[in-house]
């Protein structure tokens, strides 16, 4: 039995036209001899009747008084409706299909409602159903806790459901269908000549996703990477193969046919840079991060030095961050309206001159670098947000 997993997100199931195209992709896979496990998100986006955000609006959205556990019961409804509707469409096209819940598919999760983690997978029921059915349609984004309650997986949950099933079922491939042709070298809304990548490595796409690329959630990639199951990012509107995510850019372990210094340029806007002085108390930096951790504020782009620290937070948390740190006696300033721009590529590891090229590309366009950092496969620069588009284009022109 050769299995493929296909995931269809909310925009891929938003209209009758896109749902029909999703059915065609399933039919094509069955005709090629695959047993297909389909993972579906809730249909559409806010305003569409069964979208997750629309369901949440029934109880006031983010201002809901209900517990996270109760909210998860409501949020799980969107995927349930989607799975049943999609299975009905498949059956009307002559395919033997069955819609099942995440619980029945074997997802066991932590009790962190609205942001649960998958702690165990038991796909035995799915394997048994595949003996009888061509297609199993699974509700994404959800599973069952040890107490038997429903928990949702948080942002990117359906992506993670798909890759977890692919890993557990030893699938040949996992197809993630979206409304774009694949993974782009940069956001096409900012860079007119952004290109679709034929292939990227797991590590590259994890870094790109963490640094702002939104086509697939990094947690989903990490699950597939551990199991070495390839992922394809494909367009719902096309039969094209899209972008292959695997162990190497060639799709074959240990073989990279094309050495690229930089694979893509990503960005994250709407940030504030917080600068903290510890007033000569050089061993007090830990209080900065302990205070913010206790308040549930996550920090990024961290630079620690003997006299203090600098880091970024989402812009809407800037005031609260300053308030908390001032209360413990620290001197705090905030630079609003900054953005992180990242150059990502496995090919830069150990190669001299990459940072020099980045600095020159930005300085040639009079773009101010506020802060920088690097790892083996990523170099980050912090710039003013009103220079973000120019910075992304400058680096894209320099490397891609």
Buried (B, 14 or more C-beta within 10 A) or exposed (E): EEBBBBBBBBBBBBEEEBBEBBBEBBBEBBEEEBBBBBBBBBBBBEEBEBBBBBBBBEEEEEEBEEEBBBBBBBBBBBBBBBBBBBBEBBBEEEBEBBBBBBBBBBBBBBBBBBBBBBEEBEBEBBBEBBEEBBBBBBBBBBBBBEEEBBBBBBEBBBBBBBBBBBBBBEBEBBBBBBBBBBBBBBBBEBBEEBBBBBBBBBBBBBBBBBBBBEBBBBBBBBBBBEBEBBBBBBBBBBEEEBBBBBBBBBBEEEEBEEEBBBBBBBBBBEBBBBBBEBEEEEEBBEBBBEBBEEEEBEBBBBBBEEEBBBBBBBBEBBEEBBEBBEEEEBEBEBBEBBBBBBBBBBBBEEEEEBBEBBBEBBEEEEBEBBBBBBEEBBBBBBBBBEBBBBBBBBBBBBBB
